[in-house]
Amino acid sequence: MTLAIQPRDAVSGSVLMVDLVVSRPDSWLSPHQTAVKPAMVREMIAGALASGWQPFHATGPFFYKYPLIRDCS
């Protein structure tokens, strides 16, 4: 599953593409109830910024991995 993040006020810029390293929750092969919470999105943004993401520069998408822990309950 991939999450796309971009600044709300940016006319042009780089989209952050976060690879969550899990399948979609509704996958019939491997269903799960994993949630993406606001605190996690803040961590993703902070990690991507530390890794060089420049959200206000039109440089194309920036790819970042943030592995979620699957909740199989």
C-alpha positions, 0 to 999 in steps of 0.5 A, a space after each residue: 500500500 502506498 500513501 501520497 503526501 503533499 503540502 496543502 499550499 504548494 502549487 507545484 512541488 514534490 509529492 512524498 510517496 510512502 511505501 507502507 510495506 503492507 498490502 491493502 487491508 481489504 486484500 482477500 489474500 491477506 486481510 488485516 486491520 492495520 491503521 495509519 494514524 496522524 502521529 504516523 503521518 507526522 513521523 513519515 513526513 519528519 523521516 522523509 524530510 530528514 532523508 532529503 525530501 524537499 516538498 516545495 521544490 518541483 523535483 518529481 516524486 520522493 519515495 520513502 519506506 515506512 513499514 507498518 506493523 500488520 494488525 492481524 487480529 
